[in-house]
Amino acid sequence: MITAELYQEGITYAEQNFLNENANHLFVDKALIRERFNLDGKKVLDFGCGMGGMSLWYAKNWRCQVHGVDIDRHHIAIANDLRVKHGVKNVLFEVRNVLDAPVEEKYDFIVLNDVAEHISLPILKAIFRELSRSLAFGGSIFVSYPPWKSPYASHVQHVVGIPWCQFLPQKMLLRLIEKNNRIIVGEEESDLVAAYKGLNHLTHKKLMAVIEGSGLKVKFRKSHSIANRLPGLKNLNLRLFPLDYLITKEFLLLKKNGR
C-alpha cells in the first residue's frame, strides 16, 4: 500500500518529467529524440515506463499511440492518474511482464529509458529477444542508461553526496546508504538499499552481450559526457580511458538486421 506522501512524491516527480522539457536527468534524452525521430503516426511501446512521465511526453508531442508497460503496480497507478489529470487520450498504461504475457502488437518505436540498468542481465537478454519480436518492419528500439562508470550510476549519489560512490568499498557504501535510507515509491524496489542492490552494473560491452542472438544491431550510439557541456564539444563522444568516467548517459538505437 502506497502512502499519501509517497503518492504525492511520485506524482510530482512524474509530472516534472512529463511537463518540463529541461527535467534534470531527461533533457538530453528529450533533445536527442526530438532531433532524430518523428513519432507522428507511430505505435510506441514505452517498456519499463515507470510513473509514465516520458510516455505522456511522447503522447503530448506527437500524434502517436503510446503503450506504457511496467511490472510495478504503484508506478502504473500514478501514471494512470496523471493520464486522467492531464486528459491525455493517446496513451494506455498497464501492469505487465512481457515475458509472462508477451505483447501481440507490433511497434514502430520501442523505448527503454533508464530501465535496462535495473534488470538482471539474463532476464534483460530474454526481454530484448521478446522486444525484437515485437518490432514492426523498419521499427527501432531506443535505449538510454547511465553506464556503470558514470558519476550518477549508483542512483544513490544524491543522498550519499558522493559521485562515483559505486567504487567505494561496498560495505562502506552500504553503510552510507543505510544511514540515509528512505522508502521510495516503487513496489518492486521499495527503498534506496533495494534500488542500489537491484542494479546490474550495465556497460556497453555487457549490453552488446545481452542483445547478442536477438537479431538486433546497433545503428546509432551516443555517449553523453560532462565534457559535452563545454563550448564546441557538444557532439563529441569521449569514450577513451579515463574520459569514459565522465560519461553520464549512453544512447543506443537498435534495429533488426536487414531492416
C-alpha positions as CSV (number, residue, x, y, z in Angstrom):
1,M,0.0,0.0,0.0
2,I,1.4,3.4,-1.0
3,T,1.2,6.2,1.5
4,A,-0.3,9.6,0.6
5,E,3.1,11.2,1.0
6,L,4.8,8.8,-1.3
7,Y,2.0,9.0,-3.8
8,Q,2.3,12.8,-4.0
9,E,6.1,12.5,-4.3
10,G,5.6,10.2,-7.3
11,I,3.0,12.4,-8.9
12,T,5.3,15.5,-8.6
13,Y,8.3,13.6,-10.0
14,A,6.5,12.1,-12.9
15,E,4.7,15.3,-13.7
16,Q,8.0,17.1,-13.8
17,N,9.4,14.6,-16.2
18,F,6.3,15.0,-18.4
19,L,5.9,18.8,-18.5
20,N,9.4,20.1,-18.0
21,E,11.5,20.0,-21.2
22,N,14.6,20.5,-19.1
23,A,13.9,17.9,-16.5
24,N,17.3,17.3,-14.8
25,H,18.1,13.8,-16.0
26,L,16.0,13.8,-19.2
27,F,16.8,16.9,-21.1
28,V,19.4,15.2,-23.2
29,D,17.1,12.3,-23.9
30,K,14.3,14.7,-25.0
31,A,16.6,16.8,-27.2
32,L,18.0,13.7,-28.9
33,I,14.6,12.2,-29.5
34,R,13.3,15.4,-31.0
35,E,16.3,15.8,-33.2
36,R,16.3,12.2,-34.6
37,F,12.7,11.0,-34.6
38,N,9.3,11.9,-35.8
39,L,6.8,9.8,-34.0
40,D,3.7,11.0,-35.7
41,G,1.5,8.1,-36.8
42,K,3.8,5.6,-34.9
43,K,2.9,2.9,-32.4
44,V,5.2,3.4,-29.4
45,L,6.0,0.9,-26.6
46,D,7.5,2.5,-23.5
47,F,8.9,-0.5,-21.8
48,G,9.5,-0.1,-18.1
49,C,7.6,3.2,-18.3
50,G,7.7,3.8,-14.5
51,M,5.3,6.5,-13.5
52,G,4.6,7.5,-17.1
53,G,6.3,10.8,-17.4
54,M,8.0,10.0,-20.7
55,S,5.1,8.1,-22.1
56,L,2.9,11.1,-21.6
57,W,5.6,13.3,-23.1
58,Y,5.6,11.2,-26.3
59,A,1.8,11.2,-26.5
60,K,1.6,15.0,-26.0
61,N,4.2,16.0,-28.5
62,W,3.4,13.6,-31.4
63,R,0.2,12.2,-33.0
64,C,1.2,8.7,-31.9
65,Q,-0.3,5.8,-29.9
66,V,1.7,5.1,-26.8
67,H,1.6,1.8,-24.7
68,G,3.4,2.1,-21.4
69,V,4.1,-1.2,-19.5
70,D,5.8,-1.7,-16.2
71,I,5.8,-4.5,-13.6
72,D,5.3,-2.1,-10.7
73,R,1.7,-1.5,-9.7
74,H,2.5,1.7,-7.8
75,H,4.1,3.2,-10.8
76,I,1.3,2.4,-13.1
77,A,-1.3,3.7,-10.6
78,I,0.4,7.1,-10.7
79,A,0.8,7.0,-14.5
80,N,-2.9,6.4,-14.9
81,D,-3.8,9.2,-12.5
82,L,-1.6,11.6,-14.4
83,R,-3.1,10.5,-17.7
84,V,-6.6,11.3,-16.4
85,K,-5.5,14.6,-14.8
86,H,-4.0,15.9,-18.0
87,G,-6.6,14.4,-20.3
88,V,-4.1,12.5,-22.5
89,K,-6.1,10.2,-24.7
90,N,-3.5,8.5,-26.9
91,V,-1.7,6.6,-24.2
92,L,-2.5,3.3,-22.4
93,F,-0.8,2.1,-19.2
94,E,-0.8,-1.4,-17.8
95,V,1.0,-3.6,-15.3
96,R,2.6,-6.2,-17.5
97,N,5.6,-8.6,-17.5
98,V,6.2,-9.2,-21.2
99,L,8.0,-12.5,-20.6
100,D,4.9,-13.9,-18.8
101,A,2.4,-12.1,-21.1
102,P,4.0,-11.2,-24.4
103,V,2.5,-8.3,-26.3
104,E,1.0,-9.3,-29.6
105,E,1.0,-5.8,-31.1
106,K,3.9,-4.7,-33.4
107,Y,5.5,-1.4,-32.6
108,D,7.4,1.2,-34.7
109,F,9.3,2.6,-31.8
110,I,10.2,0.8,-28.6
111,V,12.0,2.8,-25.9
112,L,13.8,1.7,-22.7
113,N,14.5,4.9,-20.8
114,D,16.6,4.4,-17.6
115,V,15.3,0.9,-17.2
116,A,17.9,-1.5,-18.6
117,E,20.3,-1.0,-15.7
118,H,17.6,-2.2,-13.2
119,I,17.1,-5.7,-14.8
120,S,19.3,-8.7,-14.2
121,L,21.3,-9.5,-17.3
122,P,19.9,-12.9,-18.1
123,I,16.3,-11.5,-17.8
124,L,17.3,-8.5,-19.9
125,K,18.6,-10.8,-22.6
126,A,15.3,-12.6,-22.7
127,I,13.5,-9.2,-22.8
128,F,15.4,-8.0,-25.8
129,R,14.6,-11.1,-27.7
130,E,10.9,-10.6,-26.9
131,L,11.1,-6.9,-27.8
132,S,12.8,-7.7,-31.1
133,R,9.8,-10.0,-31.9
134,S,7.5,-7.0,-31.2
135,L,9.1,-4.7,-33.6
136,A,7.2,-3.7,-36.7
137,F,9.0,-3.8,-40.0
138,G,11.5,-1.0,-40.1
139,G,11.0,-0.3,-36.4
140,S,13.6,0.8,-33.8
141,I,14.5,0.2,-30.2
142,F,15.9,3.3,-28.4
143,V,17.8,2.6,-25.2
144,S,19.2,5.1,-22.7
145,Y,21.0,4.3,-19.5
146,P,23.8,5.6,-17.2
147,P,26.8,3.3,-17.7
148,W,28.4,1.9,-14.6
149,K,31.4,4.3,-14.8
150,S,29.0,7.3,-14.7
151,P,29.2,9.6,-11.7
152,Y,25.5,9.0,-11.2
153,A,25.3,5.3,-12.0
154,S,24.8,4.3,-8.4
155,H,21.3,6.0,-8.3
156,V,22.1,7.0,-4.7
157,Q,24.8,9.7,-5.1
158,H,22.1,12.3,-4.4
159,V,21.7,11.0,-0.8
160,V,25.2,9.8,-0.2
161,G,26.6,13.1,-1.5
162,I,29.5,11.4,-3.4
163,P,29.6,11.0,-7.2
164,W,31.1,7.7,-8.4
165,C,30.3,6.3,-5.0
166,Q,29.7,2.8,-6.5
167,F,33.5,2.4,-6.5
168,L,33.8,2.8,-2.7
169,P,34.3,-0.4,-0.7
170,Q,30.8,-2.0,-0.8
171,K,30.5,-2.4,3.0
172,M,31.3,1.3,3.4
173,L,28.8,2.3,0.7
174,L,26.0,0.2,2.0
175,R,26.5,1.7,5.5
176,L,26.2,5.2,3.9
177,I,23.1,4.2,2.0
178,E,21.5,2.6,5.1
179,K,22.3,5.7,7.1
180,N,20.4,7.8,4.6
181,N,17.9,5.1,3.6
182,R,14.3,6.0,2.9
183,I,11.2,4.5,1.5
184,I,10.6,5.2,-2.2
185,V,7.5,5.0,-4.4
186,G,8.2,1.6,-6.1
187,E,6.6,-1.6,-5.1
188,E,9.4,-3.7,-6.6
189,E,12.3,-1.5,-5.2
190,S,10.8,0.0,-2.1
191,D,13.8,1.7,-0.6
192,L,17.2,3.1,-1.6
193,V,19.1,0.0,-0.5
194,A,16.9,-2.2,-2.7
195,A,17.3,0.2,-5.5
196,Y,21.1,0.1,-5.3
197,K,21.3,-3.7,-4.9
198,G,19.0,-4.1,-7.9
199,L,21.4,-2.5,-10.4
200,N,23.2,-4.8,-12.9
201,H,26.3,-2.6,-13.4
202,L,25.5,-2.1,-17.0
203,T,28.2,-1.2,-19.5
204,H,28.2,-1.0,-23.3
205,K,30.1,-4.3,-23.5
206,K,27.6,-6.0,-21.3
207,L,24.7,-4.6,-23.3
208,M,26.2,-5.9,-26.5
209,A,26.4,-9.4,-25.0
210,V,22.8,-9.0,-23.9
211,I,21.4,-8.2,-27.4
212,E,23.5,-11.0,-29.0
213,G,21.2,-13.5,-30.5
214,S,18.2,-11.2,-30.6
215,G,18.6,-10.2,-34.2
216,L,19.2,-6.6,-33.3
217,K,22.1,-4.5,-34.5
218,V,23.4,-1.1,-33.3
219,K,22.6,1.7,-35.8
220,F,23.5,4.7,-33.7
221,R,25.4,5.3,-30.4
222,K,25.9,8.5,-28.5
223,S,27.9,8.7,-25.2
224,H,26.8,11.9,-23.5
225,S,29.6,13.3,-21.2
226,I,30.0,16.0,-18.7
227,A,32.5,17.4,-21.2
228,N,29.8,17.9,-23.8
229,R,28.7,21.0,-21.7
230,L,31.8,22.8,-22.8
231,P,31.7,25.1,-25.9
232,G,32.5,23.3,-29.1
233,L,32.3,19.8,-27.5
234,K,28.5,19.3,-27.7
235,N,28.6,16.3,-30.1
236,L,32.0,14.8,-29.2
237,N,31.9,11.2,-27.9
238,L,34.6,10.8,-25.3
239,R,34.9,7.1,-24.7
240,L,38.6,6.6,-24.1
241,F,40.0,6.0,-20.6
242,P,39.9,8.0,-18.3
243,L,37.4,10.3,-20.1
244,D,34.9,7.5,-20.1
245,Y,34.3,8.1,-16.4
246,L,32.8,11.4,-17.4
247,I,30.0,9.8,-19.5
248,T,26.6,10.4,-17.8
249,K,24.4,8.5,-20.3
250,E,24.6,6.1,-23.2
251,F,22.1,6.2,-26.0
252,L,21.7,3.4,-28.5
253,L,19.4,2.9,-31.5
254,L,18.8,-0.8,-32.3
255,K,17.2,-2.2,-35.4
256,K,16.7,-5.7,-36.8
257,N,19.3,-7.0,-39.2
258,G,18.3,-6.2,-42.8
259,R,15.8,-3.6,-41.7
